[in-house]
Amino acid sequence: MMPIKKKIKSAPTLKKIIARLQASGKKVVFTNGCFDLLHRGHVEYLERARALGDYLVVALNSDASVRMLKGPTRPLNPLADRAAVMAALASVDFVTSFGQQTPLEIIKLLKPKVLVKGGDWKVDAIVGAKEVQSWGGKVKSLSFLEGRSTTGLIKRAKRAGARADL
């Protein structure tokens, strides 16, 4: 297994790696997200995404991007920590990050053959879907594991903390 630090790559470096992999006939799957508090739903989603190809790339939102999307109290874990945890998963081959609100620019840079998002996204609404399809790639929306979410974990932790203060 590749060491964690070797899985974390800058987008330009990853572009070169992906180009070589695809030139040798390998199928690269791409997904993205905040992955702030990794939970079972994330792990099962990433395993299913990885099964769609030969390599799985996960692009993480930068800390500023997470704040734009989730609010000023997020992320709970900084990018470096989120990247290390993500890279430790056997199903994940490479981890990178992006600072924009959407992953469109990094999708266009990396040109994956498969783009995957969670089940709350309809395929035609997935950012980068048109681009991936334009170069012959596939776009998939994978169902969520019911009852598993970072927001739900945060709410449960707050309730537990409130009870502990009594």
Backbone torsions as a table, in degrees:
resi	resn	phi	psi	omega
1	MET	NA	142.3	-179.2
2	MET	-73.2	136.7	176.7
3	PRO	-59.3	148.7	-176.3
4	ILE	-51.6	-50.7	-175.4
5	LYS	-61.3	-28.4	-179.7
6	LYS	-76.9	-16.4	178.3
7	LYS	-83.0	-20.7	-176.3
8	ILE	-89.4	118.8	-173.0
9	LYS	-131.8	150.9	170.5
10	SER	-71.3	157.5	179.8
11	ALA	-59.5	-45.3	179.4
12	PRO	-62.2	-39.0	177.6
13	THR	-66.3	-42.6	-179.8
14	LEU	-64.4	-35.0	177.7
15	LYS	-57.0	-44.1	179.9
16	LYS	-65.5	-42.8	-179.9
17	ILE	-62.9	-46.8	-178.5
18	ILE	-63.7	-41.8	178.4
19	ALA	-58.1	-43.0	178.5
20	ARG	-65.5	-43.6	179.9
21	LEU	-61.7	-47.1	-178.0
22	GLN	-67.8	-33.2	176.9
23	ALA	-64.7	-26.5	178.5
24	SER	-92.2	10.0	175.1
25	GLY	91.1	7.4	-179.7
26	LYS	-82.8	145.0	178.6
27	LYS	-98.7	121.6	-179.1
28	VAL	-102.3	127.6	178.2
29	VAL	-103.1	138.9	-178.4
30	PHE	-124.3	136.2	168.0
31	THR	-142.0	166.9	-178.6
32	ASN	-148.4	164.5	176.0
33	GLY	164.8	-179.2	178.9
34	CYS	-79.2	-43.3	-178.8
35	PHE	45.1	53.8	-173.5
36	ASP	-73.1	-49.7	175.5
37	LEU	-121.0	101.8	-176.0
38	LEU	-66.2	131.6	-179.8
39	HIS	-138.9	176.9	-175.9
40	ARG	-55.4	-39.9	179.1
41	GLY	-59.4	-42.4	177.4
42	HIS	-62.4	-48.4	-175.3
43	VAL	-60.7	-45.4	179.8
44	GLU	-67.7	-38.4	176.4
45	TYR	-60.1	-46.8	-178.2
46	LEU	-66.0	-37.0	176.0
47	GLU	-63.3	-42.2	179.2
48	ARG	-68.1	-37.4	177.3
49	ALA	-63.7	-45.1	-179.2
50	ARG	-60.7	-34.2	-179.2
51	ALA	-66.3	-13.3	-179.3
52	LEU	-83.7	-3.7	-179.0
53	GLY	-162.6	-165.3	-177.8
54	ASP	-92.3	-27.9	-178.6
55	TYR	-139.4	143.3	176.6
56	LEU	-116.4	124.9	175.0
57	VAL	-107.5	129.9	175.5
58	VAL	-115.1	121.8	176.1
59	ALA	-102.6	121.2	-178.6
60	LEU	-95.6	140.3	171.9
61	ASN	-64.3	137.9	174.1
62	SER	-63.7	167.8	179.1
63	ASP	-59.6	-42.4	179.2
64	ALA	-64.2	-39.2	178.9
65	SER	-65.6	-40.4	177.0
66	VAL	-61.6	-44.5	178.9
67	ARG	-59.7	-40.7	177.7
68	MET	-59.9	-40.1	-176.1
69	LEU	-84.2	-39.3	-169.5
70	LYS	-109.8	-12.8	179.1
71	GLY	110.4	173.1	-170.8
72	PRO	-70.5	-15.9	-179.4
73	THR	-90.6	0.5	-178.9
74	ARG	-119.1	153.4	4.8
75	PRO	-79.8	159.4	174.6
76	LEU	-76.4	-33.3	179.9
77	ASN	-117.0	133.7	179.9
78	PRO	-68.4	161.5	-176.2
79	LEU	-51.6	-46.3	-177.5
80	ALA	-58.8	-39.8	178.8
81	ASP	-70.2	-44.0	178.9
82	ARG	-61.6	-40.0	179.6
83	ALA	-65.3	-42.5	-179.9
84	ALA	-64.1	-43.4	179.1
85	VAL	-65.0	-44.0	179.4
86	MET	-62.0	-43.7	-178.6
87	ALA	-66.6	-21.9	179.9
88	ALA	-74.5	-15.6	-178.9
89	LEU	-75.8	134.5	-179.9
90	ALA	-63.1	-30.7	-177.9
91	SER	-74.9	-14.9	-176.3
92	VAL	-101.1	125.7	-179.2
93	ASP	-94.2	-37.4	-179.6
94	PHE	-143.4	147.5	177.8
95	VAL	-127.8	136.4	174.5
96	THR	-140.5	-175.5	179.9
97	SER	-144.6	165.2	177.3
98	PHE	-145.2	150.5	-174.9
99	GLY	-102.7	-8.5	-179.1
100	GLN	-79.2	168.6	179.3
101	GLN	-70.3	-28.6	176.8
102	THR	-123.3	161.8	-179.4
103	PRO	-88.5	13.0	-172.9
104	LEU	-54.6	-46.4	-177.0
105	GLU	-63.5	-41.2	-179.4
106	ILE	-72.0	-32.8	175.2
107	ILE	-63.0	-46.2	179.2
108	LYS	-64.1	-33.8	178.6
109	LEU	-70.1	-46.5	-173.0
110	LEU	-83.1	-27.3	179.2
111	LYS	51.5	58.2	178.5
112	PRO	-67.8	159.6	177.4
113	LYS	-87.0	-21.4	178.5
114	VAL	-135.5	130.6	176.3
115	LEU	-115.0	128.4	-175.1
116	VAL	-127.8	139.4	172.0
117	LYS	-136.4	168.2	179.3
118	GLY	-72.5	164.3	-172.1
119	GLY	-61.9	-10.8	177.2
120	ASP	-80.2	-1.7	179.1
121	TRP	-106.9	127.8	169.7
122	LYS	-79.0	144.5	-174.6
123	VAL	-52.7	-44.2	-177.1
124	ASP	-72.1	-9.6	178.6
125	ALA	-102.9	-2.5	-179.1
126	ILE	-72.8	126.6	178.2
127	VAL	-60.3	126.7	179.9
128	GLY	93.3	-5.6	-177.6
129	ALA	-58.5	-48.6	-178.5
130	LYS	-60.3	-41.4	-178.6
131	GLU	-65.1	-47.6	-179.5
132	VAL	-61.8	-43.2	178.5
133	GLN	-65.2	-31.8	-178.9
134	SER	-65.3	-27.1	176.7
135	TRP	-102.9	22.1	173.3
136	GLY	86.2	10.8	-179.7
137	GLY	-85.2	174.4	179.8
138	LYS	-113.7	151.8	178.3
139	VAL	-126.3	131.1	-177.6
140	LYS	-129.7	144.8	171.4
141	SER	-114.8	116.2	-176.8
142	LEU	-98.9	136.4	-177.9
143	SER	-64.5	152.2	178.4
144	PHE	-84.4	157.5	169.0
145	LEU	-81.7	115.1	-174.0
146	GLU	-55.1	136.2	174.5
147	GLY	80.6	9.9	-179.9
148	ARG	-118.3	115.0	176.7
149	SER	-157.3	153.2	177.3
150	THR	-64.1	-43.0	179.8
151	THR	-59.8	-41.8	177.6
152	GLY	-63.2	-40.5	177.1
153	LEU	-62.5	-42.9	179.9
154	ILE	-63.3	-42.9	179.0
155	LYS	-62.8	-43.3	179.1
156	ARG	-64.3	-40.1	179.5
157	ALA	-64.8	-39.4	178.8
158	LYS	-65.7	-42.1	178.3
159	ARG	-63.5	-42.7	179.4
160	ALA	-64.3	-39.9	177.8
161	GLY	-64.2	-40.2	178.9
162	ALA	-64.1	-40.3	179.0
163	ARG	-67.3	-36.6	-178.6
164	ALA	-68.6	-26.0	-179.4
165	ASP	-77.1	-13.7	-177.1
166	LEU	-71.2	NA	NA
